[in-house]
Amino acid sequence: MTEQDIIDALSGGLLYIVAALFVIIVIFKGVRIVPQSEKYVVERFGRLKSVLGPGINFIVPFLDVVRHKVSILERQLPNASQDAITRDNVLVEIDTSVFYRILEPEKTVYRIRDVDGAISTTVAGIVRAEIGKMDLDEVQSNRSQLIGEIKKSVESAVDDWGIEVTRAEILDVNLDQATRDAMLQQLNAERARRAHVTEAEGKKRAVELAADAELYAAEQTAKARRIQAEAEAFATEVVAKAIAENGLAAAQYQVALKQVEALNALGNGDGKQTIIVPAQAIEAFGDAFKMLKAK
């Protein structure tokens, strides 16, 4: 093999090598594998050509260039604090946190330069505006409603940037020391008022219960008197019926029975009392004993 043949062989081999390298470069430039968490923005001669989604994508080598690689994962802005004045002129410091994700990278990369800064500024303005519509008590008690209004307003403001606001949180509402002292005094006054109200209601309830007890006692006394009166009326009716059936003897018997009961009552005394009995009474007692003995 002559020297010329060797040169020709080397030239042919180098040509194949260059062709192979060119094919490899074309494949490398024309095939793009995009991760699941990203999207690629492709430009052709400086203008937007397409947006590549996750997976294998093909572009025109040397003409199309991947200019931006944008993550579509949810992002969290750094916690931010901003001052705001409520409707009742109270200065508060609001700590907020915002979560968002990029849905349309072509809008994000061509319409806004600093996404995080733009969203932070927008959130600060919206928070101040929404806080200015509410009193301090409403800010403290209706935090979920306030968060919903802020999220809705932020979503409307960043829609042109191809961004979705997934969450907006109010982490804390801080007050200055003077306002805290005033609120503490108000809280103590409210507690004292509730204590006085509770005490007054307790006294009122005690009076009502005492009145109910007295009314119940009166009702029971009246009921007892009514039952006693009915019993006496029944006894009187029985005695009257006996007198009507048996004549004077039944009446004398009842009188004699009462006289004996009276003697028993006298006998049960403590012995210190002095009793003067008329002569007619002694004779009546004697008659009573005779009648009872006859019975």
Backbone as a ProteinNet text record, in pm:
[ID]
protein_1_A
[PRIMARY]
MTEQDIIDALSGGLLYIVAALFVIIVIFKGVRIVPQSEKYVVERFGRLKSVLGPGINFIVPFLDVVRHKVSILERQLPNASQDAITRDNVLVEIDTSVFYRILEPEKTVYRIRDVDGAISTTVAGIVRAEIGKMDLDEVQSNRSQLIGEIKKSVESAVDDWGIEVTRAEILDVNLDQATRDAMLQQLNAERARRAHVTEAEGKKRAVELAADAELYAAEQTAKARRIQAEAEAFATEVVAKAIAENGLAAAQYQVALKQVEALNALGNGDGKQTIIVPAQAIEAFGDAFKMLKAK
[TERTIARY]
85.8	0	89	61.4	144.2	103.4	183	155.8	28.1	0.6	-120.9	-244.9	-234.6	-348.7	-376.2	-268.7	-286.8	-354.1	-310.3	-370.3	-517.4	-549.3	-689.3	-774.7	-718.1	-792.8	-818.5	-715.6	-733.2	-834.5	-830	-924.3	-1068.7	-1085.7	-1220.5	-1269.4	-1182.5	-1221.6	-1254.3	-1174.4	-1202	-1335.4	-1366.6	-1496.2	-1610.1	-1598.1	-1702.7	-1714.1	-1597.3	-1598.6	-1668	-1637	-1700.5	-1850.1	-1889.4	-2031.7	-2101.6	-2036.2	-2095.7	-2109.6	-2002.8	-2009.6	-2120.7	-2138.1	-2243.7	-2381.5	-2399.8	-2528.5	-2554.1	-2450	-2465.8	-2503.8	-2436.5	-2466.5	-2609.5	-2652.4	-2789.7	-2890.5	-2863.1	-2954.5	-2954.8	-2835.7	-2825.7	-2898.1	-2889.2	-2954.9	-3104.3	-3146.9	-3285.7	-3375.9	-3318.4	-3398.2	-3383.8	-3497.5	-3497.7	-3586.3	-3527.2	-3601.2	-3630.4	-3759.8	-3801.5	-3847.1	-3793.7	-3840	-3986.4	-4046.3	-4188.1	-4216.4	-4119.8	-4141.5	-4106.1	-4076.5	-4034.2	-4105.1	-4092.3	-4132.8	-4024.6	-4001.6	-3898.2	-3963.8	-3909.7	-3955.9	-3855.2	-3902.7	-3816.7	-3832.9	-3721	-3721.1	-3657.1	-3703.4	-3642.6	-3613.3	-3487.7	-3442.2	-3491.9	-3490.7	-3526	-3673.8	-3757.2	-3900.8	-3952	-4063.9	-4123	-4166.3	-4119	-4157	-4257	-4224.8	-4313.1	-4272.5	-4357	-4330	-4329.2	-4218.8	-4203.7	-4250.2	-4338.7	-4386.4	-4301	-4331.1	-4251.9	-4249.1	-4132.4	-4115.2	-4015.6	-4019.4	-3929.3	-3991.1	-3913.2	-3959	-3852.7	-3898.4	-3808.5	-3817	-3702.3	-3694.8	-3601.8	-3598.6	-3512.2	-3372.7	-3274.8	-3138.1	-3086.3	-3011.6	-2943.4	-3039.3	-3170.2	-3267.1	-3345.1	-3387.4	-3462.7	-3367	-3387.4	-3301.7	-3389.8	-3355.4	-3424	-3369.5	-3452.1	-3405.4	-3433.3	-3544	-3581.2	-3626.3	-3577.1	-3622.6	-3695.4	-3826	-3910.5	-3966.1	-3947.8	-4004.3	-4152.9	-4232.4	-4377.5	-4419.8	-4322.5	-4354.6	-4413.7	-4492.6	-4550.1	-4438.1	-4445.4	-4343	-4404.3	-4320.4	-4364.6	-4281.2	-4349.7	-4279.7	-4227.8	-4116.7	-4070.7	-4178.3	-4188.9	-4288	-4262.8	-4369.8	-4357.4	-4444.6	-4401.1	-4477.1	-4502	-4623.6	-4656.2	-4754.5	-4738.6	-4827.2	-4956.5	-5064.2	-5193.8	-5275.5	-5369.8	-5456.3	-5599.6	-5663.2	-5799.9	-5898.1	-6022.6	-6126.9	-6145.7	-6119.9	-6131.6	-5997.7	-5906	-5780.5	-5687.1	-5673	-5577.8	-5465.2	-5341.3	-5225.8	-5192.5	-5189.9	-5158.5	-5046.4	-4974.5	-4869.3	-4911.4	-4924.2	-4976.3	-4861.3	-4849.5	-4751.5	-4824.3	-4777.7	-4845	-4748.9	-4807.5	-4731.7	-4817.4	-4755.1	-4827.4	-4760	-4842.6	-4794.9	-4850.1	-4766	-4810.8	-4735.5	-4786.2	-4718.9	-4738.8	-4640.5	-4644.7	-4716.5	-4822.8	-4899.1	-4862.2	-4833	-4801.8	-4666.3	-4558.4	-4424.6	-4402.2	-4465.7	-4444.1	-4491.6	-4595.6	-4639.8	-4546.8	-4503.2	-4420.9	-4287	-4221.4	-4085.9	-4085.6	-4196.5	-4198	-4275.9	-4351.7	-4433.5	-4388.1	-4308.4	-4264.4	-4121.2	-4040.9	-3901.2	-3881.7	-3922.4	-3904.3	-4040.6	-4066.7	-4199	-4223.9	-4128.1	-4147.1	-4167.4	-4086.4	-4101.4	-4234.6	-4278.6	-4405.6	-4522.3	-4520	-4629.2	-4627.6	-4508.5	-4498.8	-4555	-4520.5	-4572.8	-4724	-4774.1	-4919.3	-4991.8	-4936.9	-4999.2	-5000.8	-4890.3	-4884.2	-4992.3	-5008.3	-5110.8	-5251.7	-5275.8	-5410.3	-5441.1	-5341.8	-5363.6	-5399	-5326.5	-5356.5	-5498.2	-5535.4	-5668.1	-5778.2	-5760.6	-5863.7	-5871.2	-5755.1	-5755.5	-5826.1	-5808	-5871.9	-6023.3	-6080.8	-6226.3	-6287.1	-6204	-6253.3	-6209.8	-6292.6	-6253.7	-6157.4	-6091.2	-5993.1	-6058.2	-6175.8	-6243.9	-6276.3	-6313.4	-6342.7	-6216.3	-6104.3	-5977.4	-5941.6	-5965.9	-5931.5	-6027.3	-6155.7	-6255.2	-6285.3	-6266.8	-6301.4	-6176.5	-6077.3	-5950.8	-5966.9	-6048.2	-6067.1	-6131.7	-6228.3	-6290.4	-6188.9	-6103.8	-6000.9	-5902.2	-5862.8	-5770.5	-5833.3	-5962.4	-6030.6	-6034.8	-6059.6	-6062.6	-5924.7	-5821	-5684.3	-5646.4	-5676.3	-5642.2	-5714.6	-5841.8	-5919.1	-5862.1	-5826.7	-5772.1	-5635.5	-5552.1	-5418.9	-5429.5	-5518.6	-5537.7	-5577.3	-5666.9	-5709.1	-5594.5	-5504.8	-5395.9	-5285.6	-5258.7	-5145.3	-5189.6	-5315.4	-5363.2	-5289.7	-5253.1	-5182.6	-5038.9	-4989.3	-4851.7	-4842.5	-4955.7	-4954.4	-4929	-4972.7	-4945	-5076.1	-5075.3	-5190.4	-5151.7	-5226.5	-5205.6	-5280.8	-5207.6	-5269.9	-5317.4	-5240.2	-5278.1	-5225.8	-5302.5	-5258.9	-5293.9	-5196.3	-5216	-5178.9	-5257.8	-5222.3	-5167.6	-5038	-4973.3	-4998.3	-5000.6	-5017.6	-5064.5	-5135.1	-5178	-5121.7	-5022.2	-4953.1	-5001.2	-5011.6	-5054.9	-4943	-4944.7	-4846.4	-4882.7	-4789.1	-4807	-4922	-4938.7	-5047.8	-5183.8	-5196.5	-5323.8	-5346.7	-5239.7	-5254.3	-5298.8	-5240.4	-5280.6	-5427.3	-5468.5	-5608.8	-5702.3	-5663.8	-5747.1	-5752.1	-5639.9	-5638.8	-5731.8	-5730	-5822.3	-5967	-5993	-6127.9	-6170.2	-6076.9	-6107.2	-6137.2	-6055.8	-6080.6	-6214.7	-6245.7	-6375.2	-6490.9	-6475.1	-6579.6	-6597	-6484.8	-6493.8	-6563.8	-6530	-6596	-6745.5	-6780.6	-6923	-6996.2	-6933.3	-6997	-7012.4	-6910.5	-6919.6	-7035.5	-7051.5	-7162.9	-7296.8	-7302.5	-7426.9	-7461	-7358.5	-7380.7	-7426.5	-7362.8	-7402.1	-7545.2	-7579.6	-7716	-7817.9	-7784.2	-7875.3	-7890.1	-7779.7	-7788.5	-7879.3	-7865.6	-7953.8	-8099.6	-8119.7	-8255.5	-8313.6	-8232.8	-8279.9	-8309.4	-8225.2	-8249.2	-8381.6	-8408.8	-8535.9	-8652.8	-8637.9	-8745.4	-8769.9	-8661.5	-8677.6	-8742	-8700.7	-8760.7	-8910.3	-8944.4	-9086.1	-9162.6	-9100.9	-9166.1	-9185.1	-9083.6	-9094.4	-9207.6	-9215.1	-9323.1	-9459.9	-9467.7	-9594.1	-9631.9	-9529.8	-9557	-9602.3	-9534.9	-9573.4	-9715.7	-9749.5	-9886.4	-9987.5	-9952.4	-10043.7	-10063.1	-9953.8	-9964.4	-10043.9	-10022.3	-10099.2	-10248.2	-10276.9	-10417.5	-10477.2	-10395.5	-10444.2	-10471.2	-10378.8	-10398.9	-10523.6	-10542.3	-10662.4	-10788.4	-10780.9	-10899.2	-10929.6	-10824.1	-10846.5	-10900.8	-10844.1	-10893	-11038	-11070.2	-11209.9	-11302.6	-11256.7	-11339.6	-11357.9	-11247.9	-11259.1	-11356.4	-11345.9	-11436.9	-11581.2	-11596.1	-11732.5	-11787.8	-11698.5	-11743.1	-11780.1	-11696.4	-11725.3	-11857.4	-11873.8	-11998.7	-12119.3	-12100	-12209.3	-12241.5	-12135.4	-12159	-12232.7	-12187.2	-12252	-12398.7	-12417.2	-12554.5	-12642	-12584.9	-12662.7	-12694.2	-12596.5	-12619.8	-12727.1	-12719.4	-12821.7	-12959.3	-12961.2	-13090.8	-13146.4	-13058.7	-13107.6	-13136	-13053.9	-13064.6	-13121.1	-13143.6	-13206	-13108.8	-13157.3	-13079.6	-12969.7	-12990.6	-12889.1	-12756.8	-12758.9	-12634.9	-12563.3	-12637.1	-12575	-12512.9	-12586.1	-12530.4	-12404.1	-12404.3	-12285.5	-12164.5	-12183.4	-12073.9	-12021.7	-12114.4	-12072.7	-11994	-12040	-11969	-11831.1	-11818.3	-11688.2	-11591.2	-11637.2	-11552.4	-11510.6	-11600.7	-11567.5	-11457.2	-11464.8	-11360.7	-11227.2	-11230.1	-11106.6	-11048	-11131.7	-11083.8	-11019.6	-11077.9	-11017.4	-10882.5	-10870.6	-10740.6	-10636.3	-10676.5	-10583.7	-10539.4	-10633.1	-10595.2	-10500.7	-10524.6	-10438.3	-10298.5	-10280.3	-10147.3	-10064.3	-10114.3	-10038.4	-9921.4	-9837.5	-9718.3	-9747.7	-9876.3	-9914.2	-9898.1	-9852.5	-9829.6	-9943.5	-10035.1	-10141.2	-10254.2	-10324.4	-10439	-10564.6	-10663.9	-10784.9	-10905	-10991.5	-11116.4	-11228.6	-11299.6	-11405.5	-11539	-11636.2	-11768.6	-11839.5	-11937.3	-12010.8	-12088.8	-12144	-12219.6	-12130.3	-12003.9	-11911.9	-11886.7	-11873.9	-11849.2	-11966.3	-12090.9	-12207.1	-12210.5	-12167.5	-12166.4	-12068.2	-11953.2	-11855	-11910.5	-11984.6	-12043.1	-12143.4	-12224.3	-12320.7	-12249.9	-12138.3	-12064	-12011.6	-11956.8	-11905.2	-12015.3	-12134.3	-12246.6	-12285.6	-12293.2	-12332.7	-12229.7	-12098.5	-11995.2	-12000.6	-12031.5	-12041.4	-12158.8	-12268.7	-12386.5	-12355.2	-12274.5	-12237.2	-12156
-119.4	0	123.9	208.5	327.1	432.9	534.1	645.4	717.6	721.7	789.6	714.1	581.7	500.1	521.4	532.1	553.2	687.5	789.1	922.1	920.8	852.6	844.3	772.2	664	588.5	673.1	745.3	831.5	942.7	997.2	1104	1052.6	930.3	872	843.3	791.7	762.8	889.4	994.5	1121.5	1179.6	1159.7	1208.8	1137.6	1005.3	929.5	975.5	1001.9	1046.1	1181.5	1272.8	1405.5	1392.2	1304.5	1284.8	1227.4	1132.9	1073.8	1177.6	1260.1	1364.8	1463.8	1494.9	1587.7	1530.7	1402.5	1337.7	1339.8	1312.6	1313.1	1452.3	1552.8	1690.3	1727.6	1685.1	1715.4	1649.8	1524.7	1455.3	1525.6	1561.8	1628.5	1762.2	1834.5	1963.1	1951.7	1846.2	1834.8	1759.9	1687.9	1609.9	1672.7	1697.6	1753.5	1666.2	1620.8	1542.5	1636.6	1664.4	1760.3	1684.8	1718.3	1654.1	1685.9	1602.1	1617.6	1749.6	1801	1921.6	2050.6	2044.3	2164.2	2176.9	2297.9	2325.9	2411.8	2386	2459.4	2557.4	2679.2	2781	2787	2760.5	2752.1	2878.1	2934.1	3051.2	3016	3084.1	3072.4	3214.5	3240.6	3373.8	3482.6	3447.3	3545.3	3558.7	3483.9	3491.2	3358.5	3369.4	3250.1	3153	3028.1	2925.8	2827.2	2775.1	2675.9	2658.2	2583.1	2546	2394.2	2337.8	2193	2141.4	2042	1978.8	1861.1	1795.9	1681.9	1568.2	1502.1	1390.7	1422.7	1344.3	1363.4	1462.1	1560.4	1663.3	1682.3	1719.4	1739.5	1884.1	1943.6	2079.9	2081.6	2193.2	2206.6	2246.2	2162.8	2194.9	2324.3	2397.1	2520.4	2637.4	2606.5	2714.2	2741.9	2633.9	2646.2	2635.1	2721.9	2724.5	2724	2636.1	2636.8	2754	2858.2	2980.9	2983.9	2922.2	2927.5	2788.4	2749.9	2627.8	2669.8	2647.9	2700.4	2584.9	2592.8	2492.2	2519.1	2413.9	2428	2376.9	2351.5	2309.5	2426.3	2393.5	2498.2	2566.5	2697.9	2775.6	2853	2883.1	2964.3	3091.1	3203.5	3329.9	3341.8	3410.1	3434.4	3506.8	3468.9	3534.4	3684.6	3760.5	3906.3	3971	4087.1	4165.3	4303.1	4349.9	4485	4549.2	4680	4756.1	4789.6	4793.5	4830	4898.6	4980.8	5053.9	5006.8	4964	4913.6	5029.3	4994.1	5096.2	5181.4	5123.7	5201.2	5260.1	5279.9	5353.5	5286.9	5156.6	5082.4	5032	5059.4	5015.7	4871.5	4784.6	4642.9	4602.7	4499.1	4442.5	4301.3	4278.2	4152.2	4069.4	3945.5	3850.9	3759	3756.7	3678.7	3580.5	3479.4	3381.4	3339.5	3334.3	3305.5	3187.9	3096.2	2982.8	2996.9	2969.7	2982.7	2883.6	2864.2	2780.9	2843.4	2819.7	2875.2	2777.7	2824	2740.6	2766.7	2891.1	2929.6	3000.5	2927	2987.4	3095.7	3082.5	3183.4	3321.6	3327.4	3455.9	3504.5	3411.7	3450	3508.5	3446.4	3489.1	3613.6	3642.7	3756.9	3876.8	3858.2	3968.8	4023.4	3948.3	3993.9	3948.9	4036.8	4001.1	3928.6	3992.8	3935.9	3889.1	3760.4	3706.7	3720.1	3676.9	3681.1	3824	3917.1	4055.5	4115	4082.6	4135.9	4083	3952.4	3895.3	3952.8	3968.2	4023.5	4164.7	4246.4	4383.3	4384.1	4296.7	4288.4	4245.6	4145.8	4097.1	4206.8	4280.8	4387.1	4492.4	4533.6	4633.2	4581.2	4456.5	4399	4382.5	4338.7	4321.8	4455.1	4560.7	4692.2	4737.5	4712.4	4753.3	4676	4546.3	4464.9	4494.8	4516.3	4548.7	4681.8	4777.8	4907.9	4903.1	4791.6	4777.6	4716	4672.7	4596.7	4662.5	4644.6	4685.6	4582.2	4621.9	4531.9	4402.3	4411.5	4290.7	4197.6	4253.6	4171.1	4105.8	4175.1	4116.8	3996.1	4008	3898.9	3780.7	3809	3701.6	3642.1	3721.3	3674.3	3654.5	3588.6	3572.6	3487.5	3383.5	3297.9	3374.5	3461	3543.9	3639.8	3698.3	3790.4	3718	3596.5	3518.7	3489.2	3454.8	3428	3549.8	3667.7	3789.8	3822.6	3803.8	3832	3736.9	3609.4	3510.4	3541.5	3578	3609.4	3731	3833.6	3955.4	3930.6	3851.1	3821.6	3739.8	3643.5	3562.7	3649.5	3744.6	3833	3920.3	3962.4	4053	3981.7	3855.1	3784.4	3694.1	3702.4	3613.9	3637.1	3760.9	3790.8	3740.7	3697.9	3649.2	3497.4	3431.3	3285.9	3213.2	3272	3218.9	3183.8	3076.4	3036.2	3047	3124.3	3135.4	3020.3	2928.5	2809.7	2833.9	2911	2939.2	3076.2	3141	3266.2	3255.9	3276.6	3258	3386	3417.2	3522.3	3452.2	3465.8	3393	3456.8	3590.4	3656.6	3799.6	3851.3	3990.8	4052.7	4140.2	4198.9	4342.3	4378.9	4513.6	4582.7	4716.5	4788.7	4779.3	4815.4	4795.9	4878.2	5000.5	5085.7	5023.3	4970.5	4906.3	4781.2	4707.4	4587.2	4622.4	4728.7	4770.4	4812.9	4887.9	4930.6	4811.4	4714.2	4594.4	4514.6	4510.2	4438.6	4505.8	4638.7	4710	4683.4	4684.8	4656.8	4514.6	4420.9	4281.9	4268	4334	4327.3	4390.5	4503.1	4567	4476.9	4409.6	4319	4201.3	4149.2	4039.5	4084.7	4207	4258.7	4277.1	4327.9	4346.3	4212.8	4112.1	3980.2	3923	3948.1	3898.1	3964.6	4098.3	4168.7	4119.9	4099.3	4050.3	3911.7	3826	3690.8	3693.7	3782.1	3794	3844.5	3947.4	4000.3	3894.9	3820.1	3714.3	3606.9	3579	3481.2	3528	3656.8	3710.5	3709.4	3748.4	3748	3607	3510.3	3371.6	3323.8	3367.5	3327.7	3384.6	3513	3574.1	3500.6	3467.1	3394.8	3258.4	3188.9	3057.3	3070.2	3175	3195.8	3225.5	3309	3339.4	3213.5	3133.6	3008	2916	2914.8	2829.5	2876.8	3009.5	3062.4	3034.3	3050.6	3022.5	2875.6	2788.6	2645.3	2612.8	2675.9	2651	2698.9	2816.8	2867.6	2775.2	2727	2635.3	2507	2455.7	2332.7	2356.2	2474.8	2506.1	2517.6	2584.9	2596.5	2460.3	2377.3	2243.6	2163.4	2177.2	2105.3	2155.4	2287.9	2342.5	2294.8	2289.1	2242.7	2097	2015	1874	1861.9	1945.1	1941.1	1985.1	2089.6	2137	2029.7	1963.7	1857.4	1743.9	1713.8	1607.4	1646.6	1773.9	1818.2	1821	1862.9	1863.9	1722.4	1626.4	1488.3	1435.9	1469.7	1423.6	1484.3	1613.4	1678.8	1614	1580.4	1515	1379.5	1304.9	1172.5	1187.3	1289	1309.4	1351.6	1441	1485.4	1369.5	1283.8	1168	1074.3	1055.3	967.5	1025.8	1160.9	1224.9	1211.1	1227.8	1216	1075.7	974.2	836.2	790.2	833	780.9	881.4	1003.5	1101.3	1162	1203.4	1275.3	1190	1060.5	972.2	980.6	988.8	998	1127.9	1235.7	1365.1	1364.6	1307.7	1300.8	1214.7	1111.4	1025.3	1101.2	1180.9	1259.1	1359.7	1422	1519.3	1450.3	1333.7	1258.6	1218.9	1180.2	1141.9	1259.4	1378.1	1497.3	1531.5	1510.9	1539.9	1447	1322	1226.8	1263.6	1304.1	1345.7	1468.4	1557.3	1674.8	1635.1	1537.4	1489.8	1425.8	1352.1	1292.2	1400.2	1505.9	1615.6	1681.6	1697.2	1754.8	1663.5	1535.8	1440.7	1434	1467.7	1460.9	1586.1	1682.4	1803.8	1774	1877.4	1857.9	1870.1	1893.6	1894.7	2028.4	2129.5	2260.7	2357.2	2321.4	2413.2	2401.1	2509.9	2515	2532	2440.5	2439.6	2456.7	2548.8	2569.9	2514.4	2417.6	2348.8	2383.5	2436.2	2464.6	2336.3	2351.4	2233.7	2168.2	2250.3	2192.4	2104.7	2146.9	2066.4	1933.1	1930.2	1803.6	1710	1766	1682.2	1630.5	1719.9	1676.2	1563.8	1572.6	1463.7	1333.7	1344.6	1224.4	1161.9	1244.8	1192.7	1127.4	1189.3	1134.2	996.2	978.4	846.1	742.5	786.3	691.7	648.8	744.2	710.7	616.7	645.6	560.5	420.8	413.8	284.2	206.9	282.2	217.5	166.4	238.7	193.5	65.9
0	0	0	-96.6	-112.1	-10.7	-3.5	87.8	50.5	-80.9	-126.2	-81.4	-87.4	-44.2	104.2	179.9	324.7	350.8	276.2	293.8	255.6	143.7	101	203.9	263.5	364.3	488	529.4	647.8	621	498	464.3	465.7	408.5	409.1	549.6	634.9	773.3	850.3	827.9	896	853.2	724.3	676.2	746	763.7	835.7	981.3	1040.2	1180.6	1193.7	1102.8	1106	1083.6	990	964.2	1086.9	1153	1274.5	1384.8	1398.2	1500.3	1468.9	1342.1	1301.8	1334.5	1308.3	1339.7	1489.5	1564.8	1711.7	1760.8	1704.5	1745.1	1706.6	1585.7	1542.7	1636.1	1670.6	1763.3	1898.7	1945.1	2075.2	2073.8	1962.3	1951.9	1922.5	1859.9	1817.5	1914.7	2011	2106.9	2244.7	2309.2	2443.8	2534.3	2641.8	2741.8	2859.3	2878.8	2980.8	3106	3225	3348.8	3377.4	3462.4	3495.8	3567	3639.4	3720.8	3648.1	3516.2	3445.3	3310.6	3256.3	3118.9	3054.2	2923.5	2851.7	2754.3	2752.2	2657.3	2542	2419.8	2301.5	2217.2	2172.7	2086.4	1952	1847.1	1714.1	1663.8	1647.7	1607.4	1702.4	1832.6	1935	1963.5	1893.4	1917.4	1974	2049.8	2109.9	2001.7	2011.3	1915.1	1977.4	2095.9	2158.7	2304.9	2375.8	2515.3	2521.9	2566.3	2571.7	2708.2	2703.2	2825.6	2865.9	2978.1	3026.2	2923.3	2912.5	2820.6	2710.9	2601.6	2487.7	2389.7	2349.2	2256.1	2146.7	2025.7	1912.5	1866.3	1843.5	1792.7	1670.9	1599.4	1480.8	1527.9	1502.9	1549.8	1488.2	1567.8	1528.5	1501	1487	1468.2	1597	1661	1786.1	1904	2001.9	2120.2	2245.3	2340	2470.2	2550.3	2562.7	2626	2775.5	2820.1	2961.6	3007.4	3122	3188.2	3315.7	3316.5	3423.8	3506.2	3636.6	3727.5	3747.4	3741	3761.8	3899.8	3987.6	4123.4	4201.6	4302.3	4387.5	4466	4472.7	4540.3	4655.8	4753.3	4867.2	4871.9	4876.4	4892.6	5035.5	5055.8	5193.4	5274.1	5402.3	5488.2	5491.1	5473.1	5465.6	5572.2	5620.8	5718.5	5660.7	5673.5	5628.3	5725.4	5740.4	5828.2	5754.9	5831	5774.4	5883.4	5841.4	5933.6	5912.5	6019.8	6011.4	5995.4	5974.1	5954.5	6079.2	6198.8	6322.3	6366.2	6267.2	6287.3	6388.6	6378	6460.4	6370.2	6409.3	6331.5	6366.4	6265.9	6286.4	6191.9	6232.1	6148.7	6108	5978.9	5926.3	5870.2	5917.8	5862.8	5765.4	5640.9	5536.6	5471.5	5411.2	5334.2	5215	5095.7	4972.5	4901.3	4850.7	4771.9	4629.9	4530.1	4391.6	4304.3	4184.3	4085.3	3947.2	3858.8	3723.8	3631.5	3568	3475.7	3329.3	3295	3157.6	3155.2	3139.8	3147	3042.5	2925.2	2820.8	2865.9	2950.6	3003.3	3113.9	3195.4	3309.8	3266.9	3167.7	3131.6	3043.9	2976.2	2884.5	2937.7	3050.1	3098.6	3233.7	3306.5	3437.5	3458.7	3519.7	3539.4	3673.1	3782.9	3916.8	3966.7	3953	3989.1	4138.8	4219	4364.3	4413	4364.5	4407.2	4364.8	4243	4194.3	4277.4	4308	4387.5	4528.7	4587.5	4723.3	4728.8	4629.8	4625.9	4608.7	4523.8	4501.6	4627.8	4695.2	4819	4924.8	4937.2	5038.3	5013.2	4887.8	4856.9	4882.3	4845.6	4864.7	5012.7	5091.3	5235.6	5300	5265.7	5322.1	5283.7	5158.3	5112.9	5185.5	5201.6	5266.7	5416.3	5481.4	5623.9	5646.4	5555.2	5569.3	5562.5	5512.8	5504.7	5630.5	5725.1	5839.8	5969.8	6074.1	6208.8	6267.3	6376.2	6436.8	6483.5	6543.8	6590.5	6474.1	6359.6	6242.4	6188	6193.9	6149	6234.7	6366.7	6457.4	6444.2	6424	6427.1	6289.9	6182.2	6047.2	5962.5	6021.3	5950.2	5825.2	5831.5	5714.8	5599.8	5632.2	5527.6	5467.7	5552	5503.5	5412.9	5450.4	5367.1	5231.5	5230.5	5104	5013.9	5071.6	4991.1	4935	5016.6	4970.2	4857.1	4873.6	4770.5	4639.6	4649.6	4529.5	4457.7	4533.1	4472.5	4411	4478.4	4424.8	4297.1	4293.9	4173.8	4054.8	4078.2	3970.2	3921.5	4014.1	3977.4	3900.3	3930.8	3868.8	3754.2	3713.7	3607.9	3475.7	3447.6	3322.5	3322.6	3434.7	3443.2	3429.6	3406.2	3392.5	3522.8	3633.3	3766.6	3835.2	3910	3992.1	4139.5	4214.4	4358.6	4425.3	4483.5	4543.3	4686.1	4762.2	4900.5	4941.3	5028.1	5091	5238.8	5324.4	5467.2	5542.4	5645.8	5740.8	5864.8	5886.6	5994.5	6130.1	6133.6	6262.7	6240.1	6339.7	6341.2	6468.2	6454.5	6568.5	6591	6718.6	6757.9	6833.7	6833.7	6913.7	7061.3	7148.2	7291.6	7346.6	7296.6	7346.3	7315.9	7196	7159.3	7242	7267.5	7350.8	7491.3	7547.8	7682.6	7684.7	7581.6	7575.5	7562.9	7481	7465.5	7594.5	7668.4	7795.9	7896.4	7900.9	7989.3	7949.6	7820.3	7773.3	7809.9	7796.1	7830.5	7979.5	8063.7	8207.9	8243.9	8178.5	8204.2	8162.1	8050.4	8003.5	8098.5	8149.4	8246.1	8373.7	8421.9	8541.8	8518.5	8399.8	8367.7	8367.2	8306.7	8304.2	8444.2	8529.9	8667.3	8741.5	8724.4	8788.8	8734.9	8605.7	8546.3	8599.7	8608.2	8659.8	8804.4	8884.5	9025.5	9038.2	8956.7	8961.2	8918.5	8814.9	8770.8	8878.5	8950.2	9059	9170.7	9208.8	9313.5	9267.9	9141.6	9088.4	9091.7	9054.9	9055.6	9196.3	9293.5	9432.5	9482.5	9448.5	9489.1	9424.3	9297.2	9228.3	9293.4	9327.8	9391.6	9529.2	9606.2	9737.9	9725.8	9626.6	9605.1	9564.1	9478.1	9437.9	9558	9647.8	9766.5	9858.2	9877.4	9961.1	9899.4	9767.2	9699	9713.4	9700.6	9714.6	9856.7	9956.2	10095.1	10121.1	10066.3	10083.8	10017.9	9899.2	9830.5	9911.4	9968.5	10046.9	10175.1	10238.8	10360.2	10328.9	10217.4	10177.4	10145.1	10081.4	10048.7	10175.6	10275.2	10401.6	10473.7	10473.7	10537.3	10468	10334.2	10261.4	10296.1	10303	10337.7	10479.6	10573.3	10712.5	10721.6	10644.5	10644.9	10588.2	10481.8	10426.4	10527.3	10601	10702.1	10813.3	10860.3	10965.2	10916.1	10787.6	10733	10724.6	10685.3	10677.4	10816.1	10918.2	11055.2	11105.8	11075.6	11117.4	11050.4	10921.6	10849.5	10910.5	10949.5	11011.1	11143.9	11225.7	11356.4	11338.1	11240.8	11215.7	11171.3	11087.9	11043	11158.6	11251.5	11367.6	11458.5	11477.3	11562.3	11499.1	11364.2	11297.4	11308.6	11311.3	11317.6	11460	11559.4	11696.8	11796.6	11754.1	11841.9	11938.6	12056.1	12156	12217	12224.7	12287	12213.1	12081.6	12004	12032.1	12045.5	12074.4	12212	12314	12449.1	12451.4	12370.7	12366.3	12312.2	12208.2	12151.4	12252.4	12326.4	12428.9	12537.6	12580.1	12683.8	12637.1	12509.2	12454.5	12456.1	12419.2	12421.2	12563.2	12661.1	12800.4	12849.9	12813.5	12854.8	12792.1	12667.5	12601.3	12671.4	12715.3	12787.4	12918	12989.7	13113.4	13088.2	12983.1	12949.3	12923.1	12854.9	12828	12956.9	13052.6	13180.9	13256.8	13248.2	13318.8	13263.4	13136.6	13074.2	13099	13174.2	13202.1	13293.6	13318.5	13402.5	13549.7	13585.5	13727.6	13795.3	13728.3	13788.1	13762.4	13671.7	13640.9	13743.7	13763	13856.1	13773.2	13795.2	13714.8	13807.3	13773.9	13849	13765.2	13816.2	13744.2	13810	13737.8	13794.9	13838.5	13925.5	13976.6	13865.6	13772.7	13663.6	13577.3	13563.7	13482.2	13546.7	13682.8	13751.4	13730.7	13741.1	13717.5	13574.6	13480.6	13339.7	13318.4	13385.2	13373.6	13429.1	13539.1	13597.2	13502.8	13439	13343.3	13225.2	13186.3	13072.5	13105.2	13226.3	13263	13269.9	13316.1	13321.2	13184.9	13089.6	12952.1	12889.6	12912.8	12854.4	12916.3	13045.9	13109.5	13057.5	13029.6	12974.7	12836	12760.1	12625.4	12632.3
[MASK]
+++++++++++++++++++++++++++++++++++++++++++++++++++++++++++++++++++++++++++++++++++++++++++++++++++++++++++++++++++++++++++++++++++++++++++++++++++++++++++++++++++++++++++++++++++++++++++++++++++++++++++++++++++++++++++++++++++++++++++++++++++++++++++++++++++++++++++++++++++++++++++++++++++++++

